[in-house]
Amino acid sequence: MTAATDVDPPGTAAVPRTRRRPTGRFALGLAVIAVPLVLALLGPVFAGEPSTRAPSFTLGDGHWLGTDFVGRDVWQQVLHGGRPVVLTALGAGALAYLVALPVGLVAALTHRRWLEELLMRPLDILIAVPSLLLILLVASVLTTGAVGLALLVALVNVPDAARLVRAAATEAAARPVVEALRLQGESWWRTAVGYVGRTILRTLGADAGTRLTGVLYLVATAAFLGVGVTPDAADWAVMVDRNRTGLFVQPWAVVVPALLIVALTTGTNLLFDAALEKPGGRGGHGGPSRITRISRTGGRQARKERRS
């Protein structure tokens, strides 16, 4: 990816390189994440009509996963409860990166100190406020639904995501290849996205996998406190909290939604790890890239300018 890894030693011929995909880990991650995703997206279609209520926290009598704290069928609640959690968490994570990526890249690559301060200092103020407290403060003033909750969770995730992007991009922007690209007349967009953005991709992938866990935590906690959902909503996060009083009487009302949330986060991390795992060989492709060729010629020109 960088010049150091793409350049062959002097006097050696370029050796064709073969990319080995980590299919085992990818398949495992896909299998783990498929269950909660399928239940979340297609569950309401197959849930059917609501069944008659039974005594709370009971098993049997046609309820093969038992009943919840108000006597509703747990399986039907599971089928209905995944969509709000999954869509809210994925939407919030995507919105956070949609804002954090350009802010972090511009702050790292700009040569205007005032612009960097203008972009980052408001985020420093925002990050000083606890995430859950900020969500509750805004929710106490504004009525929030699922969309509002996704926006709030995205808002509290933007500051640290932008700081991570800026830190990783600053390190990549300090490499000689970036100066070589600039001397060759490459556009800011190609430098920022084509090289710096690609260089920090693995860091972003690792962060995205773990950030989804934090986003799910905020969504679940906010749902427990009544932000964005009603207290008795069919929601996996709400189910875990509202049914915990009957955990030792009827555990499926808590265990099943909790396992689905764990499978969602674990499968996501496995998929990101598999997708971003370094392929076999030294570069994963045959021959030097265009950026490498630019860095070879531009690097010499940069060194000449520094001497002069």
N, C-alpha and C positions, 0 to 999 in steps of 0.2 A: 504494500500500500504506500509506503514511503520510499524515498529514493534509496535508502540504505538496504531495504529488503528486495527492491526490484532490480538493482544493478548487479550484473554478473561480474565475478572477479576478472581482472584484466587477463587476456590471453585464453579465456575459456569460451567455448561455444555455448550458445543458449540451448538449454536442455528442455524438451517439451515437458510440461508439468501437468499432472493429472489431479483434478479436484475430486476428493473423496467426501461424499456427503454423509453426515452422521445420521443415517436413516433410522437406526435403532432408537436413538433418543427422540428423534422427531416423531416416529410412530408412537412411542410411548406417550409423549406429550399430547399428541393428537387424540389418542385413545382416552387419556385422562380428562381432557377438556371437552371432549365430544359429549359426554353425558350431561353435564350441567348446561351446555349450550343448547343441546337438542331439547332438553326439558324446558329451558327458558323461552326458546323461540317457538317451539311447537306444542308445548304443554297445554296452553289454553285451548288449543284446537281440539284436543282429545279429552279434556277434563269432563265434558258433559254437563248435565244439569246438576245443581247442588243437591246433595243427598240430605235426607232428614237428619236433624241433629239428634245426638245420643248423649248419655251422661259424659261428663268431662273425664279425660284421661282414662279411657277404657279401651280394651282390645276386643277383637272379634265382632260379631253381629254385622258382618259385611264390610267392616272397616279393617282392611288387612294391614294398614299401618296405624290403626287405632284412631282416636279422636284427640282434638287439642283442648285448650283450656276452656273453650266455650262449647265443646261438643261437636265441632265440625270435623269432617273427614280429613285426616292429615294428608292422604295422597292427593286429594283434590287441591288442597292448599299448596302442596309442593308444586303441582302442575301450574297453578296460577301465580305462584310467588317468585318465580325466577326471573321473569321478564323485567320487572322494575329494577331489581338489583343489578342485573347484567347490563341493561341499557344505560342506566344511570352511571354505573362505574366506568363503562367503556366510553361513554360520552364525556364524562368529566375528565378522564385521562387524556383523551384526544384533544379536548379543548385546551387543557393545560399545556400540552406540548405545542399546539398550534400557536399559542402566544409566546411560550418560553423559547422556542427555537429561534425565531427571528430576532427577538430581543437579545438573547445570549450571543448570537453570532455577530450582530451589529456592534454590541458592546465590546466584543473581543477583537474585532477587526478594524474598528474605526480608529482614526488617528486624531480625532477631535475629543479632547478630554471632557469638554462640557457636555457632549452628547452621551458619553459613557456615564457621566454623573447623572444626567437627566433620566437615563433609562434604569439605572441600578439603585439609586438612592430611595425612590419611592418603594421599591420592592424590599429594601432593607427595613423600612418602617413597617411594611405589611407583614414581614416574616417575624417581627417581634411580638405580634399578637398571636396568642394560641389559636390554632386552627378551629377547634370546636367552639371556642368562645366567640370567634368572629362569625361563624355560621349562625350561632344562636342570637347574636346581636342583630344581624341582618334579618333573620327570620322573625324576630320579635317586632320588627317594623314593617316588613313586607310579607305578604302571603305567598308562600312558595309551594309549588307542586313538584312533580318529578323533574321538570325542566329547570325550575328555579334551584332545586337541590343540586343538580348537575353543575349549574353555573357557579354556585357557591363553593362546591368542592373543587372545581377547576380553579377558582380564584385563589384559594388558599394553597394550592399546589404549584401555582405559577412561580412564586419567588424562589423557592429552593431549586426547582427545575431549571429556571433561568440562570441561577448562580452556577449550577453544575455544568450547563451548556457553555457558559462563559469561561469557566475554569478549564474545561477540556479543550475548548476552541482556542484559548489563549496559548496553551502549550503547543498545539498543532500549528498555530500561526507564527510561532517563533522559529520554526524550522527553516532551513535554507531554501527548501523547495518553494515555499510561499513567496520569498523574495525573488526567486527565479521566475515564477509565474508572473509576478508584477513587472519584472524587467522585460519579459517577452510580450507584454501588452495584453495579457489575459484580463478579461472583465472581472469586476468584483464578484459577480454572481458565480462565475465558474470557479473562482478561487474559494469563495465561501462555501458553496454547495458541492462543487466537483471534487475539491480536495479536502478542505477542513471538515465539511459535513460528513464526508465519507470516512475520514480518519477517526472521528469521534463516534461512529456508528455503534461500535461494540460497547462503548461506555453508555450510550443512550439505551441500547438494548437491555443491558444489565439493569439500568435504572428503571426502565419501563416495567420490567418484570416484577421488581420489588415494589415499585410505586403503586401498581395495581392493588397490592395487598393493603397499602395504606389508604388508598381510595375506597376500597371495600370496607375497611374499618370505619372511615368517616361516614360513609353512606349508611352502614349498619347502626352506628351510634346515633346519627341524626334521626334515623327512622325510629329508633328506640325512644328518643326524646320527642317524637311527634313532628319532626320537621320534614315536610314533603310527603308524608304518608299519614293515614289515620292509625290510631293505636291498635285496631283489630284488622289491619289490612292483610291481604294475602301476600306476604313478602317474606323471603327466606330469613332476612335479618330480624324482622319483627317476630317471626316464629321462634327463633332461637331464644330471644329474650322473654317473650310472653309465656312460653311453655316450660321455662326452666324450673318453675315451682313443682312441676310434676315429673322431673327428670327420672327419679327413682321409681316412679309408679308406671309411667308410660314413656320410655326414653325415645321412641322413634320420632316423636314430635319435635325433639331437639336434635337428635343425632343425624337424621337424614338431611335437613337443611344445612346443618353445620358441615357435614361431609361434602355437600355439593359446593359450598363456598370454598372449602379447602381444596377441592378438586379443581375449581376454577382458577385459583391462584397458583396452585402447583403446576397444573398443565400449561398455564401461560408462561411460567418461568422455564419449564422444560422446552417449550417451543422456541422461546427467545434464545436459550442456550444452544439449541441445535442449529437454529438459523444463523447464529453469529459465530459458531465454532470455527476456528481456523482450519482450512482444508489441508490435506496432506501436501507434501512438497514444500518448497521454499516460498512460493508466491501464489500458487494456485492458478496460474495461467501461463501461457506460453509466450515468453519474450517480454521485453520491457514495454511498459505502457507509454502513452503519449506524454503523460506528466513526468515520467522518468526521463524521457528524451529531452523534455524541456529543462528539467532540473540539471541534466548534464551540461547543456550548453549555457543555460542561464546562470548556473552556479559559477562557472568560470567567469562570466561577465560580472557577476556580483563581487567576486573576489578581486577582479581588476579595479572595480569602482572603489572598493574599500582601500586598496593600496594607494589609489590616486587621491 
